[in-house]
Each structure stands twice: as C-alpha cells, then as structure tokens.
Amino acid sequence: MSNLQAERNQLYADIWAGKRPKRVPVTAMISLEYAIQHQGYSLFREYYSPKHCFEAAEEMAKLINSDNLPTNPENMAAAYRYSMSKFMVQGRDGFYQHPNYSPMKFEEYPELIKDPFAYWANVVRPRIFGILEEDERYGELRLNLARSVVASKYFGMGTPQLVEKYERANIEHMAMMNTAPLDYVADFLRNFSDICIDMRRAPQWVADAAEAALQFICDSLDRVKKVPGKINMVVLPLHMAPYLNPKNFEKFYFPTFKKLIEAIQERGLHASIYCEHNWDPHLEALNDLPGRVQIGFEMADPKLVVEKLDKRHIISTFFHTHLLRTATPEQVSDAVKRLLDIVAVNGNYVFAMNKPVLNPGDASIENIQAMVDTAVEYGVY
C-alpha cells in the first residue's frame, strides 16, 4: 500500500471511528454509463465489453483525483440481458432501470408472510427471470452461468486493479447492497402504485409482510463474508419513506427499518443508507437509529440536517449535480466552499454529489475536476 493510499484510507477510518479526519474525505460518483459515453462508446455495445468498461473507468481515474475510485468498471448488464430480467430492463437510451413491475399478486400476501424465502424461490424468481420460463430444463443452470461470468475475472476484477494502480482508498468494502423491509415489498414484489393501494385496503398484510421481509433480509446478512481489516458496509438505498405521511411512516416503514439497522450492527457490519428524495420530514426519526450510520441525502436541506441530525452519524452528499451542468468551474468551486462551510463543521462529513452523473451532458469533466479539487483543498480541518 502506498503512502497516498494509506492517507486516504485513514480519512475514512477516522470518520467511521468518530474521529475528526485531517480533511473531508472526497467521494466522486461517476457512473459507468457516463464514463462509457465520455469515451464515445455505445451503451448498446461497449456496455457489455469488459475491456471497454475497464478502459472507460480507468480514464475517469486518470482525470478525477477523488479519494475513492470515481467509476467502478463492473456491471450486471450482461446478466440482466442474458437472464431476460423483468426487474432491470434496458430502455431506448441504453440505461437499465427498474420498471413499475409487480411479480407478486395481491392475494399472495399470506404466502409471502408465511415463508418469505420459499415464496421468493418458488414463486417470484420464475416470474422475474425470463430465462427460467424459456428453458424449464436448463434455465437455472444458464442463470447461474450468467452470474458466474459477470463475477469472474472478465467483469469482477477491474475495480481492485484500478484502486491499487491509482492509489485510491479501499478500506470501505461493500459487503452487501440491500434495502429496507418495506422497500423490499414495494420495489421487488409489488410496485410503487400497488403498495400505496395495499396500505389502504390491507394494512395488516402490509405490516406483516414488512416483518417477513425483515427476517428474509436478516437471513441474508448471516451469509455475508466480512473482509478482515475493512469497514464492511451494507448499503441501503431507501425509497418509499418520503412518499409516506408521518402516520404511515411510523406504522409501515420505520419499525422494521430500525430493526434492520440493529441487525446489521449486531453482526459487526456498518450501515450506509441513502435517503432518496426529500427526508426533511423524517430527520428526527434518523436520530433513533442505533450506533453510527452513514447517511446520504438526495434532496434534504443541509442546514437542517446539521441542525437536527445527531452528530454521531456520518453525513454525506448534498452537492447538487445540476451545478455541474449549468455552472462554470469557478462557480462550482465557490459552491463547494459554501457547502463545506455548512456541513463540515463537526468533522463527520464525507463530500459527495447528491446523485451520480449519468450522461456527459450532465457534467463537464472540467466541472467535476473543479468540484473534487476544491473539496480536497478547502476541506482541510
């Protein structure tokens, strides 16, 4: 490990330990889709090429001097396409997105509640992977083959190589990406519109389903392999909460979500959550989460977060990506300084954008460089 990489690792190690680091850690979130298009490549062609994905990610590492690797060259596009996934579908613009798809029928709630694992394995999986319907005899084998290829050296080894070559921090390890229990029911079994109706017509079913989903997710946590010497994180993008009124948030969402955070920490893992949309109405609830949680925000008011959120938690994001599209490098630099003056006062802040950039039109490289370089230079305590 180089001295530079060790220094970068120490920034994240200190902040997770509750210590004020030498400066604000600077995390860049440059999507692989952005990197591929920046190279002039197509999401319908080079997106499936390990060589070109690696090349695109390496170019971002050369151009952007963030503490983390700005772009991960690994992706699941090939597995989604090969398995004919109905969960993640490629649109006309080349991006894979989760459609408003519901593999679970309303009347199947009791089946889910009774045995969430059996329901997932026997009912949901055959519905969401077209390959299992097309090839009843060998579909399962073909699905496992697709996953193994994506996880192999062809797609799965690019990140460690770039991290070492460009001396980026690697102390944080994403041990698992998962979701809050109600989000699991809403996003993966029902859908946004259906779950909103379900909470009205069958509230007890929805509450019981969230409890069943909690157990299902906790069982998966028991299979997580922790990497020694790393900060092993469970990353949780949170979806439904901003669309719930306080009564429904307290009834359907927060109880199982809090239990999940407790379960993560009991297993020696760290929780890193991303609060999608606007969580300002629910900021006080986040203070009830145990331990030290890293919390990123898409749209929250940074002043309100600093004022209301318990300082034992790590806060992150806040820098709005739209500035990278509309501002000059000088204006970007000034905006970074103004933000750091607000959110970096307690030594518990990790700089990042409020969401990744997706297309070259979203942000110029010059603006991204101005953002990262200013955060590194101005973020010294």
C-alpha positions in Angstrom: 0.0 0.0 0.0 1.4 3.4 -1.0 1.6 6.3 1.4 -1.1 8.2 -0.5 -3.5 5.2 -0.4 -2.8 4.8 3.3 -3.6 8.5 3.9 -6.8 8.2 2.0 -7.8 5.1 3.9 -7.1 6.9 7.2 -9.7 9.6 6.3 -12.5 7.0 6.1 -11.2 5.0 9.1 -11.2 8.1 11.3 -14.6 9.2 10.4 -16.1 5.8 11.0 -14.3 5.7 14.3 -15.9 9.0 15.3 -12.7 11.0 15.0 -12.2 14.2 13.0 -10.0 13.3 10.0 -7.3 15.5 8.7 -9.6 16.7 6.0 -13.0 15.9 4.5 -12.9 12.6 2.5 -13.9 13.2 -1.1 -16.0 10.6 -2.8 -16.9 11.0 -6.5 -19.8 9.1 -8.0 -19.2 8.9 -11.8 -21.5 6.3 -13.3 -20.1 3.7 -15.7 -22.7 4.9 -18.2 -21.2 8.4 -18.1 -17.7 7.0 -18.5 -18.6 4.8 -21.4 -20.3 7.6 -23.2 -17.5 10.0 -22.5 -15.2 7.6 -24.4 -17.6 7.9 -27.3 -18.9 4.3 -26.8 -22.4 3.0 -27.0 -24.4 1.6 -24.1 -25.9 -0.9 -26.5 -22.5 -2.3 -27.5 -19.4 -1.5 -25.3 -21.5 -1.7 -22.1 -21.2 -5.5 -22.5 -17.4 -5.4 -23.1 -15.2 -5.9 -20.0 -12.3 -4.4 -21.9 -14.1 -1.2 -22.8 -15.8 -0.8 -19.4 -12.3 -1.1 -17.8 -10.9 1.4 -20.2 -13.7 3.9 -19.6 -13.3 3.6 -15.8 -9.6 4.0 -16.0 -10.0 7.2 -17.9 -12.1 8.6 -15.1 -9.4 7.5 -12.6 -6.8 9.4 -14.6 -8.9 12.6 -14.8 -10.6 12.8 -11.4 -8.5 12.8 -8.2 -11.1 11.8 -5.7 -10.2 9.7 -2.6 -12.2 6.8 -3.9 -12.2 5.2 -7.3 -14.6 7.5 -9.2 -16.0 4.8 -11.5 -16.5 1.1 -10.9 -15.9 -0.8 -14.2 -18.1 -3.7 -13.1 -21.7 -4.0 -14.0 -24.6 -6.5 -14.3 -25.8 -5.5 -17.7 -24.8 -8.8 -19.4 -26.5 -10.9 -16.7 -29.7 -8.8 -16.9 -29.8 -9.2 -20.7 -28.9 -12.9 -20.8 -31.4 -13.8 -18.0 -34.1 -11.7 -19.6 -34.7 -10.0 -16.3 -38.0 -8.2 -15.9 -36.6 -6.4 -12.8 -34.0 -4.4 -14.8 -34.8 -3.6 -18.3 -32.7 -1.6 -20.9 -34.5 1.4 -22.2 -34.2 3.2 -25.5 -31.4 5.4 -24.1 -29.4 2.2 -23.2 -29.8 2.6 -19.4 -31.1 -0.3 -17.3 -33.9 0.7 -15.0 -36.3 -1.0 -12.6 -39.8 -0.7 -14.2 -43.1 -0.5 -12.3 -43.4 -4.3 -12.4 -45.2 -6.4 -9.8 -44.3 -10.1 -9.8 -46.5 -10.6 -6.7 -50.3 -10.8 -6.8 -52.3 -9.1 -4.1 -53.9 -12.3 -2.9 -50.4 -13.9 -2.3 -49.6 -11.8 0.7 -50.3 -14.6 3.1 -48.0 -16.9 1.2 -45.2 -14.3 1.5 -45.8 -13.8 5.2 -45.8 -17.5 5.9 -42.4 -18.2 4.3 -40.7 -15.3 2.5 -37.8 -17.4 1.3 -39.9 -20.1 -0.2 -42.2 -17.5 -1.8 -39.2 -15.8 -3.3 -37.6 -19.0 -4.6 -40.7 -20.8 -5.8 -42.9 -18.0 -7.0 -41.1 -14.8 -7.6 -37.8 -15.9 -9.2 -39.5 -17.9 -12.1 -41.6 -14.8 -12.8 -38.8 -12.3 -13.0 -36.2 -14.2 -14.9 -37.5 -14.9 -18.4 -34.7 -17.5 -18.9 -36.5 -19.7 -16.4 -39.7 -19.6 -18.4 -38.0 -20.1 -21.7 -35.9 -23.1 -20.7 -37.6 -25.1 -18.0 -34.9 -27.8 -18.1 -31.7 -25.8 -18.1 -32.8 -22.3 -17.2 -31.5 -22.4 -13.6 -28.1 -23.6 -14.9 -28.0 -20.9 -17.5 -28.9 -18.2 -14.9 -26.1 -19.3 -12.6 -23.7 -19.4 -15.6 -24.6 -15.8 -16.5 -23.9 -14.7 -12.9 -20.6 -16.5 -12.6 -19.4 -14.9 -15.9 -20.2 -11.4 -14.6 -18.5 -12.2 -11.3 -15.4 -13.7 -12.9 -12.2 -12.1 -14.0 -13.9 -10.7 -17.1 -16.0 -8.2 -15.2 -15.3 -8.8 -11.5 -11.6 -7.9 -11.2 -11.4 -4.5 -12.7 -12.0 -2.4 -9.6 -9.2 -3.8 -7.4 -6.7 -3.3 -10.2 -7.7 0.3 -10.7 -7.8 1.0 -6.9 -4.2 -0.1 -6.5 -2.9 1.5 -9.7 -4.3 4.9 -8.9 -3.8 4.7 -5.1 -7.4 5.1 -4.1 -8.9 4.3 -0.7 -10.0 0.7 -0.3 -10.8 0.4 3.4 -14.5 0.6 2.8 -15.9 -2.7 1.5 -19.5 -3.0 0.2 -20.3 -6.4 1.7 -23.9 -6.3 0.5 -26.4 -4.0 -1.1 -29.9 -4.5 0.2 -33.0 -2.5 1.1 -35.4 -1.6 3.9 -38.0 -4.2 4.6 -41.0 -2.2 3.3 -38.9 -1.1 0.2 -38.3 -4.8 -0.5 -42.0 -5.5 -0.6 -42.7 -2.3 -2.6 -39.8 -2.4 -5.1 -39.3 -6.1 -5.6 -42.6 -7.8 -5.0 -45.4 -5.3 -5.6 -44.6 -1.8 -7.1 -45.0 1.8 -6.1 -48.6 2.2 -7.1 -49.8 -1.2 -5.8 -48.2 -0.8 -2.4 -49.9 2.5 -1.9 -53.2 0.9 -2.6 -52.3 -2.1 -0.4 -51.7 0.1 2.6 -55.3 1.2 2.5 -57.1 -2.0 1.7 -55.0 -4.5 3.6 -52.8 -2.6 6.2 -52.2 -5.6 8.4 -51.0 -7.7 5.4 -48.5 -4.9 4.5 -47.2 -4.6 8.1 -46.9 -8.4 8.4 -45.1 -8.5 5.0 -42.6 -6.0 6.2 -41.8 -8.1 9.2 -41.5 -11.2 7.0 -39.2 -9.2 4.7 -37.1 -8.2 7.7 -36.5 -11.8 8.6 -35.7 -12.7 5.0 -33.1 -9.9 4.8 -31.6 -10.7 8.2 -31.1 -14.3 7.0 -29.1 -13.0 4.0 -27.0 -10.9 6.4 -25.9 -14.1 8.1 -24.3 -15.2 4.8 -22.2 -12.1 4.4 -18.5 -12.7 4.3 -16.7 -9.9 6.1 -13.2 -8.9 4.8 -10.7 -8.6 7.7 -9.3 -5.1 8.2 -12.1 -3.5 6.2 -15.1 -1.4 7.1 -17.7 -3.9 5.9 -20.8 -2.0 4.8 -24.3 -2.9 4.0 -25.6 -0.3 1.6 -29.3 0.6 1.7 -30.9 2.9 -0.9 -34.2 4.0 0.8 -37.2 4.6 -1.4 -40.7 4.7 0.0 -40.3 6.8 3.1 -40.6 10.3 1.5 -43.9 9.4 -0.1 -45.5 8.3 3.3 -47.2 10.6 5.7 -45.9 10.6 9.3 -48.6 8.1 10.4 -47.8 5.6 7.7 -44.1 6.1 8.1 -44.3 5.2 11.7 -46.6 2.3 11.1 -45.3 0.6 8.0 -41.7 1.8 7.4 -39.6 2.8 10.4 -40.1 -0.1 12.9 -38.7 -2.8 10.6 -36.1 -0.4 9.1 -34.7 0.3 12.6 -34.6 -3.4 13.5 -32.7 -4.0 10.3 -30.0 -1.4 11.2 -29.8 -3.1 14.6 -29.3 -6.5 13.0 -26.6 -5.1 10.7 -24.6 -3.7 13.6 -25.1 -6.8 15.7 -23.3 -8.8 13.0 -20.3 -6.5 13.1 -21.3 -4.7 9.8 -21.8 -1.0 9.1 -24.9 0.6 7.6 -24.6 3.1 4.8 -28.0 4.5 3.8 -29.1 6.8 1.0 -32.2 8.8 1.6 -33.8 9.2 -1.8 -36.0 12.3 -2.5 -36.7 14.6 0.5 -36.3 13.2 4.0 -36.7 16.6 5.8 -40.0 15.5 7.5 -38.3 12.3 8.8 -35.0 13.7 10.0 -35.8 13.3 13.7 -36.5 9.6 13.2 -33.0 9.1 12.0 -31.8 10.1 15.4 -33.5 6.9 16.8 -31.2 4.7 14.7 -28.6 3.0 16.8 -24.9 3.2 16.6 -23.1 5.2 13.8 -24.7 5.2 10.4 -23.5 6.8 7.2 -26.5 8.8 5.8 -26.5 10.3 2.3 -29.3 12.6 1.1 -30.7 13.3 -2.3 -32.7 16.4 -1.6 -32.5 17.3 2.1 -31.7 20.8 3.4 -28.0 20.6 4.5 -28.5 23.3 7.2 -31.5 21.4 8.6 -29.5 18.2 8.6 -26.6 19.7 10.5 -29.0 21.3 13.0 -31.3 18.3 13.6 -29.3 15.1 13.0 -27.3 13.5 15.8 -23.6 14.2 15.3 -22.6 10.6 16.0 -23.9 9.8 12.5 -21.8 10.4 9.3 -23.5 12.7 6.8 -22.7 12.7 3.1 -23.7 14.0 -0.4 -25.6 17.4 -0.6 -23.6 18.8 -3.7 -26.2 19.1 -6.4 -25.2 17.6 -9.7 -27.2 20.2 -11.7 -24.5 22.7 -10.9 -22.0 20.6 -12.9 -24.2 21.0 -15.9 -25.1 24.7 -15.7 -22.2 26.4 -13.8 -18.6 27.4 -14.7 -15.7 25.7 -12.9 -15.2 28.9 -10.8 -18.9 28.8 -9.8 -18.6 25.1 -9.0 -15.6 25.8 -6.8 -17.4 28.6 -4.9 -20.5 26.3 -4.4 -18.2 23.6 -2.9 -16.8 26.1 -0.4 -20.2 27.3 0.6 -21.4 23.8 1.2 -18.3 22.8 3.2 -18.8 25.8 5.4 -22.2 24.4 6.3 -21.8 20.7 6.6 -18.1 20.1 7.5 -18.2 21.9 10.8 -18.5 18.7 13.0 -15.9 16.5 11.3 -18.5 13.9 10.4 -19.0 14.8 6.7 -18.0 12.8 3.5 -18.1 15.0 0.4 -20.2 13.6 -2.4 -22.7 14.6 -5.0 -26.4 14.2 -4.2 -26.6 11.6 -7.1 -24.3 10.2 -9.7 -23.8 11.8 -13.1 -25.2 9.6 -15.8 -24.6 11.4 -19.2 -21.8 13.6 -20.5 -24.4 16.3 -20.8 -24.9 16.2 -17.1 -21.5 17.4 -16.2 -18.3 18.5 -17.9 -15.0 16.9 -16.9 -13.7 20.4 -16.1 -16.6 21.0 -13.6 -16.1 17.6 -12.0 -12.4 18.3 -11.6 -13.1 21.7 -10.1 -15.5 20.2 -7.6 -13.2 17.4 -6.5 -10.0 19.5 -6.3 -11.7 22.3 -4.4 -13.2 19.8 -1.9 -9.8 18.3 -1.3 -8.0 21.6 -0.9 -10.7 23.5 1.0 -11.8 20.6 3.2 -8.7 20.6 5.4 -9.6 20.9 9.1 
